[in-house]
Amino acid sequence: MPAAAFESLTVDAEGLPLHVRQRGPQGAPAVLLLHGWLDHSHSFDPLCEHLPEAWRTVLLDFRGMGESGHVGPGAAYHFSDHLLDVEATLDGLALPPVHLVGHSLGGIVALAYAAARPERVKSLTLIESLGPSGGPPTGAVQRLRGFLGDSRRPPNRKRYPTVEAAAERLRQANPTLSPDAARLFARHGTRRTPEGDFAFTFDPRHRRRFGQGFDEAQWLALEAAVTCPVQLLRGTEGLSPAPELLEARLAALRTLAAPPRFFEGGHHVHLEQPAAIAAAIAAFVATPATEASSS
């Protein structure tokens, strides 16, 4: 079903408007898809064309990205804020326990939310996502220094003469991104400025470093707290934790349903293989253990 079938809605996150899109409000099960860093909900459009029409499918733009509101002057973005975005979406749409699908940052948020709110999550599908790169505890001081340094740097919203130029810039930053995927990101992720050129809609303050982060022990504790079934989908040319971390992270996911599944592609494999990734999600959501899970 084409993306046009989705209805745009706004939910409130303690005064901050969040943009969500929903298809099949009377459908079941409820599935919430969470996008990656500096992306937006339209990054799932090709995937959604292959997902079951009977589902209640919801797409969220994280705060400061896509068409969601930006935080006010003097404020910053923190990882835990995105868990508030998920909670606001579930509450604002009165969603039952959901199946969470997250790509990259969205997968990290989905996993952390499932650990904190196990009663609200039926399953996790993580696409190219297995946790942050927090580093050792000794990195805490340098992280704070980076955060303070970035806070002095004025936000820089780059301008592009055309949407195509913005798409080309995305490909320069991520060479594995296909031309079609880059155009999709740029078409839905830019806005014409009063001067007539184009700028990305995400808040450039998202590029500032976090002041706090999870070290490896903390992240493994979060993984161990997840009680719902989990599947991990990866691209053959995608990103991965360092080999010495990967084994421990996989072992900490006690409800991992099967070994990670690989699909030909890079970090945005769900854009390169939308039908195959959608089929994997649909089959996983339909398994009895996954459908029965709610705690």
Salt bridges, closest charged atoms under 4 A:
ASP39 OD2 - HIS268 NE2 3.35
ASP45 OD1 - ARG21 NH2 2.81
ASP45 OD2 - HIS42 ND1 2.70
ASP61 OD2 - HIS19 ND1 2.86
ASP85 OD1 - ARG63 NE 2.68
ASP85 OD2 - HIS82 ND1 3.19
GLU87 OE2 - ARG117 NH2 2.77
GLU87 OE1 - ARG120 NH1 3.54
ASP91 OD1 - ARG120 NH1 2.94
GLU128 OE1 - HIS267 ND1 2.92
ASP150 OD1 - ARG153 NH1 3.67
ASP150 OD1 - ARG209 NH2 2.99
ASP180 OD1 - ARG183 NH2 2.39
GLU195 OE1 - ARG159 NH1 3.04
ASP197 OD1 - ARG159 NH1 3.42
ASP203 OD2 - HIS70 ND1 3.67
ASP203 OD2 - ARG205 NH2 2.74
GLU216 OE2 - ARG249 NE 2.73
GLU291 OE1 - HIS99 NE2 3.38
